Amino acid sequence: MGTLNATGASHTTQRTWSVLGLVLLALGLLGHVLAAKAIGGTHLAYRDHLLGFVLITVIAGAIIFGAGVRFWKGRYDISLLLLGAVNAIVGLLVYIQRFHVHG
């Protein structure tokens, strides 16, 4: 069992939340890639979906990590988990929306 740090969370908990955040980021990326493949798999589709993923990550990351400095200082695992959750939700929504693309 890990030792508690200054914020009261063990290193094991922080590592678990960080890994879960990275897994959720990967799932968000997967949603974008699968949506691009489903709408034709062209170079343009992949480029647009990957650019969208990067923009969502940068914008949401700036907001979440900015809030993290204010509300949960030193707990980057929480920020990474929230960023992963946002990307996974958006990736799922993008994948679902592919059914409405005609062309």
Residue frames as a rotation matrix with the C-alpha (Angstrom) as fourth column:
MET 1
0.584 0.811 0.000 0.00
0.811 -0.584 0.000 0.00
0.000 0.000 -1.000 0.00
GLY 2
-0.099 -0.634 0.767 1.33
0.593 -0.656 -0.466 3.42
0.799 0.408 0.441 -0.89
THR 3
-0.563 -0.159 -0.811 2.07
0.784 -0.413 -0.463 6.16
-0.261 -0.897 0.358 1.58
LEU 4
0.587 0.809 0.017 -0.14
0.793 -0.571 -0.214 9.18
-0.164 0.139 -0.977 1.92
ASN 5
-0.453 -0.705 0.545 1.11
0.765 -0.622 -0.169 12.42
0.458 0.340 0.821 0.46
ALA 6
-0.980 -0.020 -0.200 0.32
0.131 -0.819 -0.559 15.97
-0.153 -0.574 0.805 1.54
THR 7
-0.564 0.819 -0.103 -3.13
-0.728 -0.435 0.530 15.89
0.389 0.373 0.842 -0.09
GLY 8
-0.204 0.467 0.860 -4.13
-0.777 0.457 -0.433 12.68
-0.596 -0.757 0.269 1.69
ALA 9
0.823 0.467 -0.322 -4.21
-0.563 0.605 -0.563 10.39
-0.069 0.645 0.761 -1.36
SER 10
0.357 -0.708 0.609 -2.00
0.026 0.659 0.752 7.35
-0.934 -0.252 0.253 -1.65
HIS 11
-0.442 -0.622 -0.647 0.41
-0.681 -0.237 0.693 6.97
-0.584 0.747 -0.318 -4.53
THR 12
-0.846 0.188 0.499 -1.44
0.364 0.888 0.281 3.82
-0.390 0.419 -0.820 -5.59
THR 13
0.198 0.976 -0.094 -4.71
0.650 -0.202 -0.733 5.75
-0.734 0.084 -0.674 -5.89
GLN 14
0.269 -0.161 -0.950 -3.03
-0.461 -0.887 0.021 8.52
-0.846 0.432 -0.313 -7.85
ARG 15
-0.788 -0.605 -0.113 -1.42
-0.414 0.386 0.824 6.01
-0.455 0.696 -0.555 -10.20
THR 16
-0.550 0.662 0.509 -4.73
0.669 0.714 -0.206 4.19
-0.499 0.228 -0.836 -10.69
TRP 17
0.462 0.764 -0.450 -6.59
0.349 -0.623 -0.700 7.41
-0.815 0.167 -0.555 -11.53
SER 18
-0.070 -0.572 -0.817 -3.83
-0.661 -0.587 0.468 8.49
-0.747 0.573 -0.337 -13.89
VAL 19
-0.927 -0.258 0.272 -3.91
-0.014 0.750 0.662 5.17
-0.375 0.610 -0.698 -15.75
LEU 20
-0.144 0.955 0.258 -7.71
0.790 0.268 -0.551 5.31
-0.596 0.124 -0.793 -15.94
GLY 21
0.412 0.235 -0.880 -7.44
-0.153 -0.935 -0.321 8.85
-0.898 0.267 -0.349 -17.35
LEU 22
-0.538 -0.688 -0.488 -5.02
-0.647 -0.034 0.761 7.66
-0.540 0.725 -0.427 -20.04
VAL 23
-0.788 0.336 0.516 -7.31
0.476 0.864 0.163 4.73
-0.391 0.374 -0.841 -20.91
LEU 24
0.266 0.942 -0.204 -10.24
0.591 -0.327 -0.738 7.13
-0.762 0.076 -0.643 -21.25
LEU 25
0.077 -0.337 -0.939 -8.13
-0.576 -0.783 0.233 9.40
-0.814 0.523 -0.254 -23.49
ALA 26
-0.896 -0.441 0.043 -7.35
-0.249 0.581 0.775 6.39
-0.367 0.684 -0.631 -25.69
LEU 27
-0.398 0.834 0.383 -11.06
0.765 0.532 -0.364 5.51
-0.507 0.148 -0.849 -25.85
GLY 28
0.409 0.501 -0.763 -11.87
0.044 -0.846 -0.532 9.08
-0.911 0.184 -0.368 -26.91
LEU 29
-0.373 -0.633 -0.679 -9.28
-0.727 -0.255 0.637 8.85
-0.576 0.731 -0.365 -29.67
LEU 30
-0.893 0.069 0.445 -10.69
0.237 0.912 0.334 5.48
-0.383 0.403 -0.831 -30.70
GLY 31
0.098 0.994 -0.047 -14.15
0.571 -0.095 -0.815 7.01
-0.815 0.053 -0.577 -31.05
HIS 32
0.328 -0.047 -0.944 -12.79
-0.529 -0.837 -0.142 9.64
-0.783 0.546 -0.299 -33.43
VAL 33
-0.705 -0.671 -0.231 -10.82
-0.585 0.366 0.724 7.11
-0.401 0.645 -0.650 -35.47
LEU 34
-0.688 0.505 0.522 -13.77
0.523 0.843 -0.126 4.71
-0.503 0.187 -0.844 -35.77
ALA 35
0.369 0.830 -0.418 -16.07
0.255 -0.522 -0.814 7.57
-0.894 0.194 -0.404 -36.79
ALA 36
-0.007 -0.455 -0.891 -13.60
-0.779 -0.556 0.290 8.63
-0.627 0.696 -0.350 -39.49
LYS 37
-0.926 -0.334 0.179 -13.37
-0.183 0.807 0.562 5.07
-0.332 0.488 -0.808 -40.76
ALA 38
-0.375 0.867 0.329 -17.15
0.620 0.498 -0.606 4.68
-0.689 -0.024 -0.724 -40.77
ILE 39
0.523 0.617 -0.588 -17.78
0.002 -0.690 -0.724 7.79
-0.852 0.377 -0.362 -42.86
GLY 40
0.972 -0.084 -0.219 -15.47
-0.221 -0.006 -0.975 6.69
0.081 0.996 -0.024 -45.62
GLY 41
0.630 -0.773 0.078 -11.98
0.487 0.471 0.736 6.36
-0.605 -0.426 0.673 -44.20
THR 42
0.677 -0.397 0.620 -10.56
0.488 -0.389 -0.782 9.03
0.551 0.831 -0.070 -46.45
HIS 43
-0.397 -0.907 -0.142 -7.49
0.804 -0.269 -0.530 11.03
0.443 -0.325 0.836 -45.63
LEU 44
-0.517 0.287 0.806 -9.69
-0.206 -0.956 0.208 14.07
0.831 -0.058 0.554 -45.10
ALA 45
0.598 0.797 -0.084 -11.96
-0.156 0.219 0.963 12.25
0.786 -0.563 0.255 -42.63
TYR 46
0.419 -0.517 -0.746 -9.04
0.849 0.514 0.121 11.01
0.321 -0.684 0.655 -40.54
ARG 47
-0.611 -0.706 0.359 -7.36
0.562 -0.706 -0.431 14.42
0.558 -0.062 0.828 -40.61
ASP 48
-0.214 0.615 0.759 -10.48
-0.369 -0.770 0.520 16.23
0.904 -0.168 0.392 -39.48
HIS 49
0.774 0.548 -0.318 -11.32
0.038 0.460 0.887 13.77
0.632 -0.698 0.335 -36.72
LEU 50
0.184 -0.784 -0.593 -7.77
0.943 0.311 -0.119 13.66
0.278 -0.537 0.797 -35.36
LEU 51
-0.682 -0.366 0.633 -7.54
0.262 -0.930 -0.257 17.44
0.683 -0.009 0.731 -35.48
GLY 52
0.238 0.865 0.442 -10.84
-0.369 -0.340 0.865 17.61
0.898 -0.369 0.238 -33.61
PHE 53
0.710 -0.044 -0.702 -9.50
0.553 0.653 0.518 15.23
0.436 -0.756 0.488 -30.96
VAL 54
-0.353 -0.924 -0.146 -6.36
0.869 -0.266 -0.417 17.33
0.347 -0.274 0.897 -30.53
LEU 55
-0.535 0.202 0.821 -8.35
-0.111 -0.979 0.169 20.58
0.838 -0.001 0.546 -30.28
ILE 56
0.615 0.788 -0.007 -10.74
-0.158 0.133 0.978 19.09
0.772 -0.601 0.206 -27.73
THR 57
0.457 -0.520 -0.722 -7.80
0.830 0.540 0.137 17.80
0.318 -0.662 0.679 -25.71
VAL 58
-0.607 -0.754 0.251 -5.97
0.633 -0.650 -0.421 21.14
0.480 -0.097 0.872 -25.75
ILE 59
-0.341 0.540 0.769 -8.99
-0.335 -0.834 0.437 23.30
0.878 -0.109 0.466 -24.95
ALA 60
0.748 0.637 -0.184 -10.49
-0.093 0.375 0.922 20.97
0.657 -0.673 0.340 -22.33
GLY 61
0.245 -0.750 -0.614 -7.02
0.869 0.451 -0.205 20.34
0.431 -0.483 0.762 -20.91
ALA 62
-0.668 -0.488 0.561 -6.36
0.259 -0.860 -0.440 24.04
0.697 -0.149 0.701 -20.45
ILE 63
0.073 0.791 0.607 -9.68
-0.574 -0.465 0.674 24.52
0.815 -0.398 0.421 -18.69
ILE 64
0.831 0.303 -0.467 -9.40
0.116 0.726 0.677 21.41
0.545 -0.617 0.568 -16.51
PHE 65
0.038 -0.887 -0.460 -5.76
0.904 0.227 -0.363 21.85
0.426 -0.402 0.810 -15.55
GLY 66
-0.565 -0.145 0.812 -6.43
-0.039 -0.979 -0.202 25.55
0.824 -0.146 0.547 -14.88
ALA 67
0.474 0.791 0.386 -9.25
-0.551 -0.075 0.831 24.59
0.686 -0.607 0.400 -12.53
GLY 68
0.651 -0.281 -0.705 -6.96
0.516 0.845 0.139 21.96
0.557 -0.454 0.695 -11.02
VAL 69
-0.487 -0.852 0.192 -4.45
0.466 -0.439 -0.768 24.59
0.739 -0.284 0.611 -9.99
ARG 70
-0.416 0.405 0.814 -7.22
-0.605 -0.791 0.084 26.38
0.678 -0.458 0.575 -8.13
PHE 71
0.445 0.832 0.332 -9.23
-0.819 0.228 0.527 23.52
0.362 -0.506 0.783 -6.64
TRP 72
0.975 -0.128 0.182 -7.03
0.029 0.884 0.466 20.42
-0.220 -0.449 0.866 -6.34
LYS 73
0.550 -0.829 -0.101 -3.48
-0.812 -0.503 -0.296 21.71
0.194 0.245 -0.950 -6.32
GLY 74
-0.403 -0.860 0.314 -0.87
-0.886 0.452 0.100 18.99
-0.228 -0.238 -0.944 -6.78
ARG 75
-0.159 0.424 0.892 -3.40
-0.033 0.901 -0.434 16.33
-0.987 -0.098 -0.129 -7.84
TYR 76
-0.482 -0.114 -0.869 -2.67
-0.821 -0.288 0.494 16.04
-0.306 0.951 0.046 -11.55
ASP 77
-0.975 0.164 0.147 -4.21
0.192 0.961 0.201 12.57
-0.109 0.224 -0.968 -11.52
ILE 78
-0.147 0.972 -0.185 -7.66
0.498 -0.089 -0.863 14.11
-0.855 -0.219 -0.470 -10.98
SER 79
0.055 0.111 -0.992 -7.11
-0.610 -0.783 -0.122 16.53
-0.791 0.612 0.024 -13.85
LEU 80
-0.807 -0.411 -0.424 -5.96
-0.586 0.465 0.663 13.72
-0.075 0.784 -0.617 -16.13
LEU 81
-0.767 0.596 0.238 -8.95
0.510 0.791 -0.338 11.59
-0.389 -0.138 -0.911 -15.13
LEU 82
0.126 0.842 -0.525 -11.36
0.169 -0.539 -0.825 14.45
-0.978 0.015 -0.210 -15.89
LEU 83
-0.209 -0.285 -0.936 -9.65
-0.826 -0.461 0.324 15.17
-0.523 0.841 -0.139 -19.21
GLY 84
-0.986 -0.163 -0.023 -9.92
-0.154 0.870 0.469 11.50
-0.056 0.466 -0.883 -20.13
ALA 85
-0.430 0.899 0.089 -13.59
0.594 0.356 -0.722 11.42
-0.680 -0.257 -0.686 -19.14
VAL 86
0.168 0.460 -0.872 -14.36
-0.346 -0.800 -0.489 14.50
-0.923 0.384 0.025 -21.26
ASN 87
-0.495 -0.446 -0.746 -12.55
-0.842 0.033 0.539 13.01
-0.216 0.894 -0.392 -24.26
ALA 88
-0.957 0.181 0.227 -14.24
0.199 0.978 0.058 9.63
-0.212 0.100 -0.972 -23.85
ILE 89
-0.091 0.982 -0.168 -17.68
0.417 -0.116 -0.901 11.25
-0.904 -0.152 -0.399 -23.72
VAL 90
0.188 0.114 -0.976 -16.99
-0.663 -0.718 -0.211 13.46
-0.724 0.687 -0.059 -26.73
GLY 91
-0.787 -0.534 -0.310 -15.46
-0.595 0.521 0.612 10.52
-0.165 0.666 -0.728 -28.61
LEU 92
-0.704 0.615 0.356 -18.57
0.496 0.784 -0.374 8.47
-0.509 -0.086 -0.857 -27.94
LEU 93
0.230 0.820 -0.525 -20.80
0.099 -0.556 -0.825 11.31
-0.968 0.138 -0.209 -29.11
VAL 94
-0.171 -0.380 -0.909 -18.74
-0.861 -0.391 0.326 11.75
-0.479 0.838 -0.261 -32.28
TYR 95
-0.977 -0.191 0.092 -18.97
-0.137 0.899 0.416 8.02
-0.162 0.394 -0.905 -32.98
ILE 96
-0.323 0.934 0.151 -22.75
0.599 0.326 -0.732 8.04
-0.733 -0.146 -0.665 -32.45
GLN 97
0.228 0.422 -0.877 -23.13
-0.294 -0.829 -0.475 11.11
-0.928 0.366 -0.065 -34.69
ARG 98
-0.787 -0.574 -0.227 -21.51
-0.397 0.189 0.898 9.24
-0.473 0.797 -0.377 -37.59
PHE 99
-0.548 0.656 0.519 -24.90
0.699 0.700 -0.147 7.61
-0.460 0.282 -0.842 -38.21
HIS 100
0.472 0.777 -0.415 -26.26
0.453 -0.618 -0.642 11.03
-0.756 0.115 -0.644 -39.19
VAL 101
-0.280 -0.645 -0.711 -23.63
-0.439 -0.573 0.692 11.79
-0.853 0.507 -0.123 -41.82
HIS 102
0.611 0.511 0.605 -24.92
0.367 0.495 -0.788 11.42
-0.702 0.703 0.115 -45.34
GLY 103
0.777 -0.329 -0.536 -22.57
-0.610 -0.605 -0.512 11.63
-0.156 0.725 -0.671 -48.22
